[in-house]
């Protein structure tokens, strides 16, 4: 379940809003998105995966709707951990380009934006 949207890291690009299949986030005109429907999160990790600034944290086995403290997630190096584990961060764009889901969504957004 989506547990955190870091206000200090978020740049307001709205990629999380765009890639979320269950529309958990709401875009805010001139601002940063908000987690509007946390209970609808399907723990697909798409938002965390596409976030370019590691501003999101999806807990793989969350049982409560209580947001964890950002400082604790940072101390445990959990922000961006999913992207790193599959090779989508730290200059690994080449691996992204070989990922079918990235290619499909990239084409979709290129055609609709």
C-alpha positions in Angstrom: 0.0 0.0 0.0 1.2 3.5 -0.7 2.5 4.8 2.6 4.3 8.1 1.9 4.5 10.9 -0.6 7.5 13.0 0.6 6.7 16.7 0.3 10.4 17.6 0.5 11.4 15.3 -2.4 8.3 15.6 -4.7 8.8 18.0 -7.6 5.1 17.9 -8.7 5.7 16.1 -12.0 2.5 14.1 -11.6 4.0 10.9 -13.0 2.5 9.0 -10.0 -0.9 10.4 -10.9 -0.5 9.2 -14.5 0.8 5.7 -13.9 -1.4 4.6 -11.0 -3.9 2.1 -12.4 -6.4 2.7 -9.5 -6.2 6.5 -9.4 -5.0 6.7 -5.8 -3.5 10.1 -6.3 -5.1 13.4 -7.2 -3.2 16.1 -9.1 -3.2 19.6 -7.5 -3.2 22.5 -9.9 0.1 24.3 -9.4 1.1 22.0 -6.6 2.2 18.5 -5.6 -0.2 15.5 -5.9 -1.9 14.1 -2.8 -2.7 10.5 -1.8 -6.5 10.8 -2.1 -7.6 7.1 -2.0 -5.0 5.2 -0.1 -7.4 2.2 0.4 -7.6 1.8 -3.4 -3.9 1.1 -3.7 -3.2 -2.4 -5.1 0.5 -2.3 -4.2 1.6 -2.5 -7.8 4.6 -0.2 -7.1 4.1 1.7 -10.4 4.1 5.1 -8.7 7.3 4.3 -6.8 8.9 2.9 -9.9 8.2 5.9 -12.0 9.0 8.6 -9.4 12.1 10.3 -10.6 13.0 11.8 -7.2 12.2 8.8 -5.0 9.5 10.7 -3.2 7.2 7.7 -2.8 7.2 4.7 -0.6 5.0 1.7 -1.1 5.0 -0.8 1.7 4.8 -4.4 0.4 2.8 -5.6 3.4 1.1 -2.7 5.0 -1.8 -3.6 7.3 -2.7 -0.1 8.5 -3.4 3.2 6.8 -1.0 4.9 9.2 1.8 6.8 7.4 5.3 6.0 8.5 7.7 8.7 9.5 9.8 9.9 6.5 12.9 10.1 8.6 12.7 6.4 9.5 12.3 5.4 5.9 15.2 7.6 4.8 17.4 6.2 7.6 16.6 2.7 6.4 17.2 3.7 2.8 13.7 2.6 1.7 12.8 5.6 -0.4 13.6 4.5 -4.0 14.5 1.0 -2.9 12.2 -0.7 -5.4 13.5 1.3 -8.3 17.1 0.4 -7.3 16.3 -3.3 -6.8 15.1 -3.7 -10.4 17.8 -1.4 -11.8 15.8 1.7 -12.8 17.9 4.2 -10.9 21.4 5.3 -10.6 22.0 5.8 -14.3 20.4 2.5 -15.3 18.1 4.0 -17.9 19.3 1.4 -20.4 17.6 -1.3 -18.4 14.4 0.7 -18.3 14.3 0.9 -22.1 14.4 -2.9 -22.3 11.4 -3.3 -19.8 8.2 -4.0 -21.7 6.0 -2.2 -19.1 8.1 0.9 -19.4 8.0 0.8 -23.2 4.2 0.5 -23.3 3.6 3.3 -20.8 6.2 5.5 -22.4 4.5 5.1 -25.7 1.1 5.8 -24.1 2.2 9.0 -22.4 4.1 10.2 -25.5 0.8 9.8 -27.5 -1.5 11.4 -24.9 0.6 14.3 -23.5 
